[in-house]
Amino acid sequence: MKITANLLDPSIVTSTLPPTDRFSSREATPTAPLDLDTPLKRLCKNAMSGQEVISLLQKFSMLPQFQRELILDAELASVSCSQEEMFSAYKTFYRKYQINSDAERDTWLVRNKCTLAQLEHSVLRTLKLDRFKQTTFGHKVESYFLQRKSQLDRVIYSLLRVKDPHLAQELFFRIQDREATFTELVKQYSGGQEADVGGVVGPHELSIPHPVLAQKLRSLQPGQLAPPLQIADWFVVVRLEKFLPAQLDQVVQSRLIDELYEQWLQARLHDLSMSD
């Protein structure tokens, strides 16, 4: 199925342009004979054996990606999409790259060294992949969200860190007794980048901070100050400012589906490696 860049009429399903002459003419241009003494020359002449291709993919650590694409091709072969869905996918693509005519599309193809057939394959494959993800993993999202929620919850907190445990204890008491503000002491004493922003960090998901710090933040109430913690070579004073519980909105749902898809794909790759 070929779609023009004219997005006004969804009934148009045939390109107004033939396959671009500039690509075919480029491919037909006579070239000087190539000696086949290097892999690149053999590849250009279509004279590379399958075993040599596999060896090179392994050499350059590209074999796993090649295997991913083959696994995906096999799964997507049975996924079907309606003509309306395909038109919508093309429309989204053209809007993304600000393509409003066949001429602009043709210019984009040349600039990206892509043929019309390759473009159509890429758009259709993306559409099928989205359908496959939703069908295969969409019904698992709610239970997976409950497993991941404690890591997806976000926090905003104030952080002060120094190398001296006695100084950390002193600063903790000064903040607790309101002799100085957290911001003042951070700017004066803190040895980390948080000094540039007055010690306020976040919002961050609880999977991002150091595990010791994340565990402490989970135990605090907003506004609560914690005594100094030792994390590696630092002594840290932290106060939880705000707790933002994760919600299963569309953005999070899409992210979790992608995580489940990646886990599935990694398992398939592992099975392949074990069968070698």
MARTI-282099 format. One record per atom (N, C-alpha, C): residue in three letters; x, y, z. Coordinates in steps of 0.2 Angstrom, whole numbers, padded with zeros to 4 digits, always signed. Layout:
<sites>
AlaXYZ ...
</sites>
This chain:
<sites>
Met+0004-0006+0000 Met+0000+0000+0000 Met+0004+0006+0000 Lys+0003+0011-0005 Lys+0007+0017-0005 Lys+0002+0023-0003 Ile+0005+0028+0000 Ile+0001+0033+0002 Ile+0005+0040+0000 Thr+0001+0044-0003 Thr+0004+0051-0005 Thr+0005+0055+0002 Ala+0008+0060+0001 Ala+0009+0065+0006 Ala+0003+0070+0007 Asn-0001+0069+0002 Asn-0008+0073+0002 Asn-0012+0070+0008 Leu-0013+0074+0013 Leu-0016+0071+0019 Leu-0023+0073+0019 Leu-0026+0077+0014 Leu-0033+0079+0015 Leu-0038+0074+0013 Asp-0036+0069+0009 Asp-0041+0064+0007 Asp-0039+0057+0009 Pro-0042+0054+0014 Pro-0039+0047+0016 Pro-0041+0042+0011 Ser-0045+0043+0006 Ser-0046+0038+0001 Ser-0041+0037-0004 Ile-0036+0042-0004 Ile-0030+0042-0009 Ile-0026+0036-0006 Val-0025+0031-0009 Val-0020+0026-0007 Val-0015+0024-0012 Thr-0014+0028-0017 Thr-0009+0026-0022 Thr-0005+0032-0023 Ser+0002+0031-0023 Ser+0006+0037-0024 Ser+0005+0040-0031 Thr+0006+0047-0031 Thr+0005+0051-0037 Thr+0012+0051-0040 Leu+0017+0049-0037 Leu+0024+0048-0040 Leu+0026+0041-0041 Pro+0029+0040-0047 Pro+0032+0033-0047 Pro+0038+0032-0043 Pro+0040+0026-0042 Pro+0046+0025-0038 Pro+0052+0030-0040 Thr+0055+0034-0036 Thr+0059+0040-0037 Thr+0064+0038-0042 Asp+0064+0042-0048 Asp+0069+0040-0053 Asp+0076+0041-0051 Arg+0077+0046-0046 Arg+0084+0048-0044 Arg+0087+0042-0040 Phe+0083+0038-0037 Phe+0086+0032-0034 Phe+0088+0026-0039 Ser+0083+0025-0044 Ser+0085+0020-0049 Ser+0090+0022-0053 Ser+0091+0028-0055 Ser+0096+0031-0059 Ser+0103+0030-0056 Arg+0103+0032-0049 Arg+0109+0031-0046 Arg+0111+0024-0045 Glu+0107+0019-0044 Glu+0109+0012-0044 Glu+0111+0010-0051 Ala+0108+0013-0056 Ala+0110+0010-0063 Ala+0116+0013-0066 Thr+0119+0018-0062 Thr+0125+0022-0065 Thr+0131+0017-0065 Pro+0134+0016-0071 Pro+0140+0011-0071 Pro+0145+0013-0066 Thr+0148+0009-0063 Thr+0154+0010-0059 Thr+0160+0005-0061 Ala+0166+0008-0059 Ala+0172+0004-0061 Ala+0172-0003-0057 Pro+0174-0008-0060 Pro+0174-0015-0057 Pro+0178-0014-0050 Leu+0175-0018-0045 Leu+0178-0018-0039 Leu+0182-0025-0038 Asp+0188-0024-0035 Asp+0191-0030-0033 Asp+0188-0033-0027 Leu+0188-0039-0026 Leu+0184-0042-0020 Leu+0189-0044-0014 Asp+0194-0040-0013 Asp+0199-0041-0008 Asp+0198-0039-0001 Thr+0192-0035+0000 Thr+0190-0033+0006 Thr+0183-0034+0008 Pro+0181-0035+0014 Pro+0174-0036+0016 Pro+0169-0031+0013 Leu+0171-0024+0013 Leu+0167-0019+0010 Leu+0166-0020+0003 Lys+0171-0021-0001 Lys+0170-0022-0008 Lys+0166-0028-0010 Arg+0167-0034-0006 Arg+0162-0040-0007 Arg+0155-0038-0005 Leu+0154-0034+0000 Leu+0147-0032+0002 Leu+0144-0028-0004 Cys+0148-0023-0006 Cys+0145-0019-0012 Cys+0144-0023-0018 Lys+0147-0028-0019 Lys+0146-0032-0025 Lys+0141-0038-0024 Asn+0138-0038-0018 Asn+0134-0044-0016 Asn+0137-0051-0017 Ala+0144-0050-0015 Ala+0148-0057-0015 Ala+0150-0059-0009 Met+0147-0057-0003 Met+0149-0059+0003 Met+0145-0065+0005 Ser+0148-0070+0008 Ser+0144-0076+0010 Ser+0140-0075+0016 Gly+0135-0079+0018 Gly+0131-0079+0024 Gly+0136-0080+0030 Gln+0140-0084+0030 Gln+0144-0085+0036 Gln+0149-0079+0037 Glu+0151-0076+0032 Glu+0155-0070+0033 Glu+0151-0064+0036 Val+0145-0064+0033 Val+0140-0059+0036 Val+0139-0060+0044 Ile+0138-0066+0046 Ile+0137-0068+0053 Ile+0143-0066+0057 Ser+0149-0068+0054 Ser+0155-0067+0058 Ser+0156-0059+0059 Leu+0155-0055+0054 Leu+0156-0048+0054 Leu+0151-0045+0059 Leu+0145-0048+0059 Leu+0140-0045+0064 Leu+0142-0047+0071 Gln+0145-0053+0072 Gln+0147-0054+0079 Gln+0153-0050+0081 Lys+0158-0049+0076 Lys+0164-0045+0077 Lys+0162-0038+0079 Phe+0157-0035+0076 Phe+0155-0028+0078 Phe+0149-0028+0083 Ser+0148-0033+0086 Ser+0143-0034+0092 Ser+0136-0032+0089 Met+0134-0033+0083 Met+0128-0031+0080 Met+0123-0037+0079 Leu+0126-0043+0080 Leu+0122-0049+0080 Leu+0115-0049+0084 Pro+0116-0047+0090 Pro+0110-0047+0094 Pro+0104-0042+0091 Gln+0106-0037+0089 Gln+0101-0032+0086 Gln+0098-0035+0079 Phe+0102-0039+0076 Phe+0100-0042+0070 Phe+0095-0048+0072 Gln+0097-0051+0077 Gln+0092-0057+0080 Gln+0085-0054+0082 Arg+0086-0048+0085 Arg+0080-0045+0088 Arg+0075-0043+0082 Glu+0078-0041+0076 Glu+0074-0039+0071 Glu+0071-0045+0068 Leu+0074-0050+0067 Leu+0072-0057+0064 Leu+0066-0060+0069 Ile+0067-0059+0075 Ile+0062-0062+0080 Ile+0056-0058+0079 Leu+0057-0051+0079 Leu+0051-0046+0078 Leu+0047-0047+0071 Asp+0051-0048+0066 Asp+0048-0050+0059 Asp+0043-0056+0060 Ala+0046-0061+0063 Ala+0042-0067+0063 Ala+0035-0066+0067 Glu+0036-0062+0072 Glu+0030-0060+0076 Glu+0025-0056+0073 Leu+0028-0051+0069 Leu+0023-0046+0066 Leu+0020-0049+0059 Ala+0023-0054+0057 Ala+0020-0057+0050 Ala+0012-0058+0051 Ser+0010-0060+0057 Ser+0003-0062+0057 Ser-0001-0056+0060 Val+0002-0050+0061 Val-0002-0044+0063 Val-0005-0040+0057 Ser-0011-0039+0057 Ser-0014-0035+0052 Ser-0017-0029+0054 Cys-0017-0024+0049 Cys-0020-0017+0051 Cys-0024-0015+0045 Ser-0029-0011+0047 Ser-0034-0009+0042 Ser-0031-0003+0038 Gln-0034-0002+0033 Gln-0032+0004+0028 Gln-0033+0010+0032 Glu-0038+0011+0036 Glu-0038+0018+0040 Glu-0033+0018+0045 Glu-0031+0013+0048 Glu-0025+0013+0053 Glu-0019+0015+0049 Met-0018+0012+0043 Met-0012+0013+0039 Met-0011+0021+0037 Phe-0017+0023+0035 Phe-0017+0030+0033 Phe-0016+0035+0039 Ser-0018+0033+0044 Ser-0017+0037+0050 Ser-0010+0037+0052 Ala-0006+0031+0051 Ala+0001+0030+0053 Ala+0005+0035+0048 Tyr+0003+0035+0042 Tyr+0007+0039+0037 Tyr+0006+0046+0039 Lys-0001+0048+0041 Lys-0002+0055+0042 Lys+0002+0057+0048 Thr+0003+0053+0053 Thr+0007+0055+0059 Thr+0014+0056+0057 Phe+0017+0051+0053 Phe+0023+0052+0051 Phe+0025+0058+0047 Tyr+0020+0060+0042 Tyr+0021+0066+0038 Tyr+0021+0072+0043 Arg+0016+0072+0047 Arg+0015+0078+0052 Arg+0022+0079+0056 Lys+0025+0073+0058 Lys+0031+0073+0063 Lys+0036+0077+0059 Tyr+0037+0075+0052 Tyr+0043+0078+0048 Tyr+0041+0084+0044 Gln+0035+0086+0045 Gln+0032+0092+0042 Gln+0032+0091+0034 Ile+0030+0086+0032 Ile+0029+0084+0025 Ile+0022+0085+0023 Asn+0021+0090+0018 Asn+0015+0092+0016 Asn+0013+0090+0008 Ser+0018+0088+0005 Ser+0017+0086-0002 Ser+0021+0081-0004 Asp+0020+0078-0010 Asp+0024+0073-0013 Asp+0031+0075-0014 Ala+0032+0081-0016 Ala+0038+0084-0018 Ala+0043+0085-0011 Glu+0039+0087-0006 Glu+0043+0087+0001 Glu+0045+0080+0003 Arg+0040+0075+0002 Arg+0042+0069+0004 Arg+0048+0066+0000 Asp+0048+0068-0007 Asp+0053+0065-0011 Asp+0060+0068-0009 Thr+0060+0075-0007 Thr+0066+0078-0004 Thr+0068+0075+0002 Trp+0063+0073+0007 Trp+0065+0069+0013 Trp+0068+0063+0012 Leu+0066+0059+0007 Leu+0069+0053+0005 Leu+0076+0053+0003 Val+0077+0058-0002 Val+0084+0059-0004 Val+0089+0061+0002 Arg+0086+0066+0006 Arg+0090+0068+0012 Arg+0092+0062+0016 Asn+0087+0058+0017 Asn+0088+0052+0022 Asn+0091+0046+0019 Lys+0092+0046+0012 Lys+0095+0041+0008 Lys+0090+0034+0009 Cys+0084+0036+0008 Cys+0079+0031+0009 Cys+0074+0030+0003 Thr+0072+0024+0001 Thr+0068+0023-0005 Thr+0061+0024-0002 Leu+0056+0025-0007 Leu+0049+0025-0005 Leu+0047+0018-0002 Ala+0049+0013-0005 Ala+0047+0006-0002 Ala+0050+0005+0005 Gln+0056+0008+0007 Gln+0059+0007+0013 Gln+0055+0012+0018 Leu+0053+0018+0016 Leu+0048+0022+0020 Leu+0042+0018+0022 Glu+0039+0016+0017 Glu+0032+0012+0018 Glu+0033+0006+0023 His+0038+0002+0022 His+0040-0003+0026 His+0041-0001+0033 Ser+0044+0004+0034 Ser+0046+0007+0041 Ser+0039+0009+0045 Val+0035+0013+0041 Val+0029+0015+0044 Val+0024+0010+0046 Leu+0024+0005+0041 Leu+0019-0001+0043 Leu+0022-0005+0048 Arg+0029-0006+0049 Arg+0032-0010+0054 Arg+0030-0007+0061 Thr+0031+0000+0061 Thr+0030+0003+0067 Thr+0023+0002+0070 Leu+0018+0003+0065 Leu+0011+0002+0066 Leu+0010-0005+0069 Lys+0012-0010+0066 Lys+0011-0017+0068 Lys+0015-0018+0075 Leu+0020-0015+0076 Leu+0024-0016+0082 Leu+0019-0013+0088 Asp+0017-0007+0087 Asp+0012-0005+0092 Asp+0006-0009+0093 Arg+0003-0012+0088 Arg-0002-0016+0089 Arg+0000-0023+0093 Phe+0006-0025+0091 Phe+0008-0031+0094 Phe+0009-0030+0102 Lys+0012-0025+0103 Lys+0013-0023+0110 Lys+0007-0023+0114 Gln+0002-0019+0112 Gln-0004-0018+0115 Gln-0008-0025+0116 Thr-0008-0029+0111 Thr-0011-0035+0111 Thr-0008-0040+0116 Thr-0001-0040+0116 Thr+0002-0045+0120 Thr+0003-0043+0127 Phe+0004-0037+0128 Phe+0006-0035+0135 Phe+0001-0030+0138 Gly-0004-0027+0134 Gly-0008-0022+0137 Gly-0012-0025+0143 His-0014-0031+0143 His-0018-0034+0149 His-0014-0036+0155 Lys-0007-0035+0154 Lys-0003-0036+0160 Lys-0001-0030+0164 Val-0002-0024+0161 Val+0000-0018+0164 Val-0002-0017+0171 Glu-0008-0018+0173 Glu-0010-0016+0179 Glu-0007-0020+0185 Ser-0006-0026+0184 Ser-0002-0030+0189 Ser+0005-0029+0189 Tyr+0008-0027+0183 Tyr+0015-0025+0183 Tyr+0016-0018+0186 Phe+0011-0014+0185 Phe+0011-0007+0189 Phe+0012-0008+0196 Leu+0008-0013+0199 Leu+0008-0014+0206 Leu+0015-0016+0209 Gln+0018-0020+0205 Gln+0025-0023+0206 Gln+0030-0017+0206 Arg+0029-0012+0201 Arg+0034-0007+0200 Arg+0032-0001+0204 Lys+0027+0000+0207 Lys+0024+0006+0210 Lys+0029+0009+0215 Ser+0032+0005+0219 Ser+0036+0008+0224 Ser+0043+0011+0221 Gln+0044+0009+0215 Gln+0050+0012+0211 Gln+0048+0018+0207 Leu+0042+0018+0205 Leu+0039+0024+0201 Leu+0037+0030+0205 Asp+0035+0029+0211 Asp+0033+0034+0215 Asp+0039+0040+0215 Arg+0037+0046+0215 Arg+0042+0051+0215 Arg+0043+0055+0221 Val+0048+0058+0222 Val+0049+0062+0228 Val+0053+0069+0226 Ile+0052+0074+0230 Ile+0056+0080+0230 Ile+0059+0080+0237 Tyr+0065+0081+0238 Tyr+0069+0081+0244 Tyr+0074+0086+0244 Ser+0076+0088+0250 Ser+0082+0093+0251 Ser+0088+0088+0254 Leu+0094+0090+0251 Leu+0100+0085+0252 Leu+0106+0090+0254 Leu+0109+0088+0259 Leu+0116+0091+0261 Leu+0121+0086+0262 Arg+0127+0086+0259 Arg+0131+0081+0261 Arg+0138+0084+0262 Val+0142+0081+0267 Val+0149+0083+0269 Val+0153+0076+0270 Lys+0159+0077+0270 Lys+0164+0072+0272 Lys+0165+0070+0279 Asp+0164+0075+0283 Asp+0165+0075+0290 Asp+0159+0073+0294 Pro+0158+0067+0298 Pro+0152+0065+0301 Pro+0150+0070+0307 His+0155+0073+0310 His+0154+0077+0316 His+0151+0084+0313 Leu+0153+0086+0307 Leu+0150+0092+0304 Leu+0143+0091+0302 Ala+0142+0085+0299 Ala+0135+0083+0297 Ala+0130+0083+0303 Gln+0133+0080+0309 Gln+0128+0080+0315 Gln+0127+0087+0317 Glu+0132+0091+0317 Glu+0131+0098+0319 Glu+0126+0102+0314 Leu+0126+0101+0308 Leu+0122+0104+0303 Leu+0115+0101+0304 Phe+0114+0095+0305 Phe+0108+0092+0306 Phe+0104+0096+0312 Phe+0108+0097+0318 Phe+0105+0100+0324 Phe+0103+0107+0322 Arg+0107+0110+0318 Arg+0106+0118+0317 Arg+0100+0118+0313 Ile+0099+0114+0308 Ile+0092+0114+0304 Ile+0086+0112+0308 Gln+0087+0107+0312 Gln+0082+0104+0317 Gln+0080+0110+0322 Asp+0085+0114+0324 Asp+0083+0119+0329 Asp+0082+0126+0326 Arg+0082+0126+0319 Arg+0080+0132+0315 Arg+0085+0137+0317 Glu+0091+0136+0318 Glu+0096+0141+0319 Glu+0098+0143+0312 Ala+0097+0139+0307 Ala+0099+0141+0300 Ala+0094+0137+0295 Thr+0093+0140+0289 Thr+0089+0136+0284 Thr+0093+0131+0281 Phe+0089+0126+0278 Phe+0093+0120+0274 Phe+0097+0123+0269 Thr+0093+0128+0265 Thr+0096+0131+0259 Thr+0103+0135+0261 Glu+0103+0139+0266 Glu+0109+0142+0269 Glu+0115+0137+0270 Leu+0113+0132+0273 Leu+0119+0127+0275 Leu+0121+0123+0269 Val+0116+0122+0265 Val+0119+0118+0259 Val+0123+0123+0255 Lys+0122+0129+0254 Lys+0126+0133+0250 Lys+0133+0134+0253 Gln+0133+0134+0259 Gln+0139+0135+0263 Gln+0143+0129+0264 Tyr+0140+0123+0265 Tyr+0144+0117+0266 Tyr+0144+0111+0262 Ser+0138+0111+0258 Ser+0137+0105+0254 Ser+0142+0104+0249 Gly+0145+0098+0248 Gly+0150+0096+0243 Gly+0148+0094+0236 Gly+0141+0093+0235 Gly+0138+0091+0229 Gly+0135+0096+0225 Gln+0133+0094+0219 Gln+0130+0098+0214 Gln+0123+0102+0217 Glu+0120+0098+0222 Glu+0114+0101+0225 Glu+0115+0108+0228 Ala+0122+0110+0229 Ala+0123+0116+0232 Ala+0121+0122+0227 Asp+0121+0120+0220 Asp+0119+0126+0215 Asp+0112+0127+0215 Val+0108+0123+0218 Val+0100+0123+0218 Val+0097+0124+0225 Gly+0102+0125+0230 Gly+0099+0126+0237 Gly+0097+0120+0240 Gly+0100+0114+0237 Gly+0099+0108+0240 Gly+0093+0104+0238 Val+0088+0107+0234 Val+0082+0104+0232 Val+0083+0099+0226 Val+0081+0093+0227 Val+0082+0088+0222 Val+0076+0085+0220 Gly+0075+0084+0213 Gly+0069+0081+0211 Gly+0064+0086+0207 Pro+0058+0083+0205 Pro+0056+0076+0207 Pro+0059+0071+0204 His+0061+0065+0207 His+0064+0060+0205 His+0060+0053+0207 Glu+0060+0048+0203 Glu+0058+0042+0205 Glu+0062+0039+0210 Leu+0059+0035+0214 Leu+0063+0032+0220 Leu+0068+0027+0218 Ser+0068+0025+0211 Ser+0073+0020+0209 Ser+0079+0024+0207 Ile+0079+0031+0207 Ile+0085+0034+0205 Ile+0090+0036+0211 Pro+0088+0038+0217 Pro+0093+0039+0222 Pro+0097+0033+0224 His+0102+0034+0227 His+0106+0028+0230 His+0101+0024+0235 Pro+0101+0017+0234 Pro+0096+0013+0238 Pro+0096+0015+0245 Val+0101+0016+0249 Val+0101+0018+0256 Val+0097+0025+0257 Leu+0098+0029+0252 Leu+0094+0036+0252 Leu+0087+0035+0251 Ala+0085+0030+0246 Ala+0079+0029+0243 Ala+0075+0026+0249 Gln+0078+0021+0253 Gln+0074+0018+0258 Gln+0073+0023+0264 Lys+0077+0027+0265 Lys+0076+0032+0270 Lys+0070+0037+0268 Leu+0070+0039+0262 Leu+0065+0044+0259 Leu+0058+0040+0260 Arg+0058+0034+0259 Arg+0051+0030+0259 Arg+0049+0030+0266 Ser+0053+0031+0271 Ser+0051+0030+0278 Ser+0049+0037+0281 Leu+0050+0043+0277 Leu+0049+0049+0280 Leu+0042+0052+0278 Gln+0040+0057+0282 Gln+0034+0060+0280 Gln+0036+0067+0277 Pro+0032+0070+0273 Pro+0034+0077+0270 Pro+0035+0082+0276 Gly+0041+0085+0275 Gly+0043+0090+0280 Gly+0048+0087+0285 Gln+0048+0080+0285 Gln+0052+0077+0291 Gln+0060+0077+0289 Leu+0064+0078+0294 Leu+0071+0078+0293 Leu+0074+0072+0296 Ala+0079+0069+0292 Ala+0082+0063+0295 Ala+0089+0064+0297 Pro+0091+0061+0303 Pro+0098+0061+0305 Pro+0103+0059+0300 Pro+0109+0061+0300 Pro+0114+0060+0295 Pro+0115+0052+0293 Leu+0115+0051+0287 Leu+0116+0044+0284 Leu+0123+0044+0281 Gln+0126+0038+0282 Gln+0133+0037+0278 Gln+0131+0034+0272 Ile+0133+0037+0266 Ile+0132+0034+0259 Ile+0139+0034+0256 Ala+0143+0029+0255 Ala+0150+0029+0253 Ala+0154+0033+0257 Asp+0157+0038+0254 Asp+0162+0043+0258 Asp+0158+0049+0261 Trp+0151+0049+0260 Trp+0148+0055+0262 Trp+0144+0054+0268 Phe+0142+0059+0271 Phe+0137+0059+0277 Phe+0132+0064+0275 Val+0126+0062+0274 Val+0120+0065+0271 Val+0115+0067+0276 Val+0113+0073+0275 Val+0107+0075+0279 Val+0101+0076+0274 Val+0095+0073+0275 Val+0090+0074+0270 Val+0083+0075+0273 Arg+0079+0079+0270 Arg+0073+0081+0272 Arg+0068+0080+0266 Leu+0063+0076+0267 Leu+0058+0074+0262 Leu+0053+0081+0261 Glu+0053+0083+0255 Glu+0049+0089+0254 Glu+0042+0087+0252 Lys+0041+0083+0247 Lys+0035+0081+0244 Lys+0035+0074+0241 Phe+0030+0070+0242 Phe+0029+0063+0240 Phe+0024+0063+0234 Leu+0026+0061+0228 Leu+0021+0061+0223 Leu+0020+0054+0220 Pro+0014+0051+0223 Pro+0013+0044+0221 Pro+0012+0043+0214 Ala+0014+0037+0211 Ala+0014+0036+0204 Ala+0006+0034+0202 Gln+0004+0036+0196 Gln-0002+0035+0194 Gln-0002+0031+0187 Leu-0006+0027+0186 Leu-0006+0023+0180 Leu-0010+0027+0174 Asp-0006+0032+0172 Asp-0009+0036+0167 Asp-0006+0034+0160 Gln-0008+0037+0155 Gln-0006+0034+0148 Gln+0001+0034+0147 Val+0005+0039+0150 Val+0012+0039+0149 Val+0015+0033+0152 Val+0013+0032+0159 Val+0016+0027+0163 Val+0014+0020+0159 Gln+0008+0019+0157 Gln+0006+0013+0154 Gln+0010+0012+0148 Ser+0011+0017+0144 Ser+0015+0015+0138 Ser+0022+0013+0140 Arg+0025+0017+0145 Arg+0032+0015+0147 Arg+0032+0008+0150 Leu+0027+0006+0153 Leu+0027-0001+0156 Leu+0026-0006+0151 Ile+0022-0005+0146 Ile+0021-0010+0140 Ile+0028-0010+0137 Asp+0032-0005+0136 Asp+0038-0005+0133 Asp+0043-0010+0137 Glu+0043-0009+0144 Glu+0047-0013+0148 Glu+0045-0020+0147 Leu+0039-0022+0147 Leu+0037-0029+0147 Leu+0039-0032+0140 Tyr+0038-0028+0135 Tyr+0040-0030+0128 Tyr+0048-0031+0128 Glu+0052-0027+0131 Glu+0059-0028+0131 Glu+0061-0034+0135 Gln+0057-0035+0141 Gln+0059-0041+0144 Gln+0057-0048+0140 Trp+0052-0047+0137 Trp+0050-0053+0132 Trp+0055-0054+0127 Leu+0058-0049+0124 Leu+0062-0049+0119 Leu+0069-0052+0121 Gln+0071-0050+0127 Gln+0077-0052+0130 Gln+0077-0059+0132 Ala+0071-0062+0134 Ala+0070-0069+0135 Ala+0071-0073+0129 Arg+0068-0070+0123 Arg+0069-0074+0117 Arg+0076-0074+0115 Leu+0079-0069+0116 Leu+0087-0069+0114 Leu+0091-0074+0118 His+0089-0074+0124 His+0092-0079+0129 His+0091-0086+0127 Asp+0085-0087+0125 Asp+0083-0094+0123 Asp+0087-0096+0116 Leu+0088-0091+0112 Leu+0092-0092+0106 Leu+0099-0094+0108 Ser+0102-0090+0112 Ser+0109-0091+0114 Ser+0110-0098+0118 Met+0105-0100+0121 Met+0105-0106+0125 Met+0105-0112+0120 Ser+0101-0111+0114 Ser+0100-0116+0109 Ser+0106-0117+0105 Asp+0111-0113+0105 Asp+0117-0113+0100 Asp+0121-0119+0102 
</sites>
